[in-house]
């Protein structure tokens, strides 16, 4: 994984955490739970997309293909 992608993932998850924390302290009741579940799902989706991208890049490297080629 390239450092730029690693930094982007870290920043995205950090921002999701900040938004989730702010929603935790400003919302109440069922809305709080729904919003927190939403942010957990969004974080998982982002992480899984990053892992899928790493997997595709490693498969292309094994085949000797360049990831920039269409």
N, C-alpha and C positions, 0 to 999 in steps of 0.2 A: 504494500500500500504506500502510495506517495504521501509525503508529509502534508501537502496541501489538503488532501482529502481527509487526513486524520484530524487536522485542525478544523476543517469545516464540520466534521461530525461532532467534535468536542464542543464547538461553539453552538451548534444546533441543539444538542442535548442540554447544554448549560442554559440556553435561552428557554427551552421548554421547562426546565426546572424553575427558572425565575418566574415564568408565567404561571406555572402550577402553584408555586408558593404564594404569589400575590393573589391568585384566585382562592386559595385555601383561606387566607386571612380576610378576604373581602366578601366572600359568599357564605351562605349558610344553608343547612338542610340538604334536601335531595339534589339541588342544583350544584352544590359543592361536589358531591360524589360523582355526578355525571360529568362535570368538567374535569375532575381529576382522572377519571377513567378515560376520557377523551385524550388527555395529555399523555397518559401511559401508553395508549394505543398508538398515538402519533410518534412517540419516542421509539417504540418497538418497530414500527413500520420504517422509520428512518434508519435504524440500526440494521434491520434486515436488508434494506436496499443497499446499504454500504457493504454488507457481507456478500450479497449477490454480485455486486460489482467486482469485489476482490476475487471471487470464485471465477467469474468470466475472464478476468485479466490473467489469472494463473492458468486457466485452460488454454487461452490464446498463446501464452508464453510457451507452454508445453508443445503446442503444435508449430511454434515458430512464426506465428502471425503477429503482425504489428496491430496494436489496438486502435491506431489512428486510421487504418485502411477501412474503407466501406465494405 
